[in-house]
Amino acid sequence: MRKSTVCLPTLVVNERAKVPVRRFQRRHPVLEEERERIKRDLHDGVLQTLYAAGLGMAAAKADMTSAPPSVVGQINFAASQVDHAIREIRALLQHDLDPAHPENMSLDAAMRTTIDGFIGTSSLRCRVAIDPQAAGALTQEQGTQVLYILREALSNVLRHAQAESVTVALKSNEDRRIILEVEDDGIGFVERPLSRTHYGIKNLSQRSTAIGGQLQIISSSDLGTRLVLEFDGGVACLPNL
């Protein structure tokens, strides 16, 4: 059995370089406006264009009663690709472009809402174990980064793992460090090792660095993938702008 481990670097942040959370929060209205603009553009522009393309291919297929099987196959493939793109954009609108950690929601509740949003429409079995004390030890910014990392991990499970089940846990160890674990029973990625230049892995690295965390992604062929994030709770961190 072959195992592959990706260890992502951490960054020690100088106390003087830390950006006050209040300054970051004052910038939230601008970020929210931009997020809403992108969502509108995707929904009213790209998504509607894809819907129209899908309807056009369905109409063309209905008129191709005497077309060769190879042509019908190409139309079916194109239609399936359009349908996949529509699902990807809808997932983006529903999950990735929504605020990760609303200030009026506890981290425990926000994590469970995120998990339900991803898993609720799939056949995946999900086990969730969130220690309320560990969740309560995080700052607002740490909770936000944890939720974005959780989103990326669950998105990878749904899109690539071919898993039947996934486990999400948030806990603290004997040194009172916070640990987030996301583990699936999918196919792993040994045959296609993850690279630090991969966009998703780069995002995970940046977000773990923003809270001074250590992130490992451990995978074995046919035995799934395990993501482990470890960091100190309750420490003011650099916002990931």
C-alpha positions as CSV (number, residue, x, y, z in Angstrom):
1,M,0.0,0.0,0.0
2,R,1.4,3.4,-1.0
3,K,0.8,6.5,1.1
4,S,1.2,10.1,0.1
5,T,1.5,13.0,2.5
6,V,1.4,16.7,1.7
7,C,2.8,18.9,4.5
8,L,2.1,22.6,4.0
9,P,4.4,25.3,5.5
10,T,3.4,27.6,8.3
11,L,4.2,31.2,8.8
12,V,5.2,32.8,12.1
13,V,3.5,36.2,12.2
14,N,5.2,39.0,14.0
15,E,2.9,40.6,16.6
16,R,3.5,44.1,15.2
17,A,2.4,42.9,11.7
18,K,-1.0,41.8,12.9
19,V,-3.9,43.7,11.4
20,P,-6.6,44.6,14.0
21,V,-9.8,42.7,13.5
22,R,-11.8,45.9,13.7
23,R,-10.0,47.3,10.6
24,F,-10.8,44.1,8.7
25,Q,-14.4,44.2,9.8
26,R,-14.8,47.8,8.6
27,R,-13.9,46.6,5.1
28,H,-16.5,43.8,5.1
29,P,-19.3,46.0,3.5
30,V,-17.1,46.5,0.4
31,L,-16.3,42.8,0.3
32,E,-20.0,41.9,0.7
33,E,-21.0,44.2,-2.1
34,E,-18.4,42.7,-4.4
35,R,-19.5,39.2,-3.5
36,E,-23.1,40.0,-4.3
37,R,-22.1,41.6,-7.6
38,I,-20.2,38.4,-8.6
39,K,-23.2,36.3,-7.6
40,R,-25.6,38.3,-9.7
41,D,-23.2,38.3,-12.7
42,L,-22.9,34.5,-12.5
43,H,-26.6,33.9,-12.0
44,D,-27.9,36.4,-14.6
45,G,-25.1,35.9,-17.1
46,V,-23.1,32.7,-17.2
47,L,-25.7,30.4,-15.6
48,Q,-28.5,31.6,-17.9
49,T,-26.3,31.1,-21.0
50,L,-25.6,27.6,-19.9
51,Y,-29.3,26.9,-19.4
52,A,-30.0,28.2,-22.9
53,A,-27.2,26.0,-24.3
54,G,-28.6,23.0,-22.6
55,L,-32.1,23.6,-23.9
56,G,-30.7,24.1,-27.4
57,M,-28.8,20.7,-27.3
58,A,-32.0,19.0,-26.0
59,A,-34.0,20.4,-28.9
60,A,-31.3,19.5,-31.4
61,K,-31.2,15.9,-30.0
62,A,-35.0,15.6,-30.4
63,D,-34.7,16.6,-34.1
64,M,-31.9,14.1,-34.8
65,T,-34.0,11.0,-35.2
66,S,-31.9,9.7,-38.1
67,A,-28.5,11.0,-37.0
68,P,-25.6,8.5,-36.7
69,P,-25.0,7.1,-33.2
70,S,-21.6,8.8,-33.0
71,V,-23.2,12.3,-33.5
72,V,-25.9,11.5,-30.9
73,G,-23.2,10.4,-28.5
74,Q,-21.3,13.7,-29.0
75,I,-24.5,15.7,-28.3
76,N,-25.1,13.6,-25.1
77,F,-21.5,14.2,-23.9
78,A,-21.8,18.0,-24.6
79,A,-25.1,18.1,-22.7
80,S,-23.6,16.3,-19.7
81,Q,-20.7,18.7,-19.6
82,V,-23.1,21.7,-19.6
83,D,-25.1,20.0,-16.9
84,H,-22.0,19.5,-14.8
85,A,-21.0,23.2,-15.3
86,I,-24.4,24.3,-14.1
87,R,-24.1,22.2,-11.0
88,E,-20.7,23.6,-10.3
89,I,-21.8,27.2,-10.6
90,R,-24.9,26.5,-8.5
91,A,-22.7,25.0,-5.8
92,L,-20.4,28.1,-6.0
93,L,-23.4,30.4,-5.6
94,Q,-24.8,28.4,-2.7
95,H,-21.6,27.7,-0.7
96,D,-18.3,29.5,-1.8
97,L,-19.7,33.0,-2.3
98,D,-21.7,33.1,0.9
99,P,-20.1,34.5,4.1
100,A,-18.4,31.6,5.9
101,H,-19.0,32.6,9.5
102,P,-21.9,34.9,10.2
103,E,-21.2,36.9,13.3
104,N,-24.5,36.0,14.9
105,M,-23.9,32.2,14.6
106,S,-21.7,30.0,16.7
107,L,-18.9,28.1,15.1
108,D,-20.5,24.8,16.0
109,A,-23.7,25.8,14.3
110,A,-21.9,27.3,11.3
111,M,-19.9,24.1,10.8
112,R,-23.0,22.0,10.9
113,T,-24.8,24.3,8.5
114,T,-21.9,24.1,6.1
115,I,-21.8,20.3,6.3
116,D,-25.5,20.0,5.8
117,G,-25.3,22.2,2.7
118,F,-22.6,20.1,1.1
119,I,-23.8,16.6,2.2
120,G,-27.5,17.1,2.2
121,T,-27.9,16.7,-1.6
122,S,-25.5,13.7,-1.9
123,S,-25.6,10.1,-0.8
124,L,-22.6,10.5,1.4
125,R,-22.9,9.3,5.0
126,C,-21.4,11.9,7.4
127,R,-20.3,11.6,11.0
128,V,-19.8,14.9,12.8
129,A,-18.0,15.3,16.1
130,I,-17.6,18.9,17.3
131,D,-16.3,19.7,20.7
132,P,-18.1,22.9,21.9
133,Q,-15.2,23.9,24.1
134,A,-12.8,23.7,21.2
135,A,-15.2,25.6,18.9
136,G,-15.6,28.3,21.6
137,A,-11.8,28.7,21.9
138,L,-11.5,30.3,18.4
139,T,-11.6,33.9,17.4
140,Q,-14.0,35.1,14.8
141,E,-11.3,35.1,12.2
142,Q,-10.0,31.7,13.1
143,G,-13.5,30.3,12.8
144,T,-13.9,31.9,9.4
145,Q,-10.7,30.3,8.1
146,V,-11.7,26.9,9.6
147,L,-15.0,27.1,7.8
148,Y,-13.4,28.0,4.4
149,I,-10.9,25.1,4.9
150,L,-13.9,22.8,5.7
151,R,-15.7,23.9,2.6
152,E,-12.7,23.2,0.4
153,A,-12.2,19.8,2.0
154,L,-15.9,18.8,1.6
155,S,-15.9,20.1,-2.0
156,N,-12.9,17.9,-2.8
157,V,-14.6,14.9,-1.2
158,L,-17.8,15.4,-3.3
159,R,-16.0,16.1,-6.6
160,H,-13.0,13.7,-6.5
161,A,-13.0,11.2,-3.7
162,Q,-15.7,8.8,-4.9
163,A,-16.3,8.2,-1.2
164,E,-19.2,6.6,0.6
165,S,-18.7,8.3,3.9
166,V,-16.8,11.3,5.5
167,T,-16.0,12.2,9.1
168,V,-15.6,15.8,10.3
169,A,-14.2,16.5,13.8
170,L,-13.1,19.6,15.7
171,K,-11.4,19.0,19.0
172,S,-8.4,20.0,21.2
173,N,-5.4,17.9,22.2
174,E,-3.6,17.6,25.5
175,D,-1.6,20.7,24.6
176,R,-4.8,22.6,24.1
177,R,-4.2,23.0,20.4
178,I,-7.2,23.0,18.1
179,I,-7.5,20.2,15.6
180,L,-9.8,20.0,12.6
181,E,-10.0,16.6,10.8
182,V,-11.8,15.8,7.6
183,E,-11.5,12.1,6.6
184,D,-13.1,10.2,3.7
185,D,-13.1,6.5,2.6
186,G,-12.6,7.3,-1.1
187,I,-10.0,6.5,-3.7
188,G,-7.2,8.7,-2.4
189,F,-4.8,10.5,-4.7
190,V,-1.6,8.5,-4.6
191,E,-1.6,8.0,-8.4
192,R,-2.1,11.8,-8.9
193,P,-0.1,13.4,-6.1
194,L,-1.4,16.9,-5.0
195,S,0.9,19.8,-5.8
196,R,1.4,22.9,-3.8
197,T,0.7,24.8,-7.0
198,H,-2.8,23.3,-7.3
199,Y,-5.2,26.1,-6.7
200,G,-7.2,24.4,-4.0
201,I,-4.1,23.3,-2.1
202,K,-2.7,26.8,-2.4
203,N,-5.9,28.2,-0.8
204,L,-5.7,25.7,2.0
205,S,-2.0,26.6,2.6
206,Q,-2.8,30.3,2.7
207,R,-5.7,29.9,5.1
208,S,-3.8,27.6,7.5
209,T,-0.9,30.1,7.4
210,A,-3.3,33.0,8.2
211,I,-4.0,31.4,11.6
212,G,-0.5,30.1,12.2
213,G,-1.6,26.5,11.6
214,Q,0.0,23.3,10.4
215,L,-1.9,21.5,7.7
216,Q,-1.3,17.9,6.5
217,I,-3.1,16.0,3.8
218,I,-2.6,12.2,4.1
219,S,-3.8,9.8,1.5
220,S,-3.5,6.1,0.7
221,S,-4.7,4.3,-2.5
222,D,-8.2,3.0,-2.0
223,L,-8.1,4.0,1.7
224,G,-9.2,7.6,1.4
225,T,-7.8,10.9,2.4
226,R,-7.4,12.6,5.7
227,L,-6.9,16.4,6.2
228,V,-5.6,17.5,9.5
229,L,-5.3,21.2,10.6
230,E,-3.7,22.0,13.9
231,F,-3.3,25.5,15.5
232,D,-3.4,27.5,18.7
233,G,-6.9,28.8,19.5
234,G,-7.8,32.2,20.8
235,V,-4.9,34.1,19.0
236,A,-5.5,37.2,16.9
237,C,-4.5,36.4,13.3
238,L,-3.9,38.1,10.1
239,P,-7.1,38.3,8.0
240,N,-6.8,36.6,4.6
241,L,-7.6,39.6,2.4
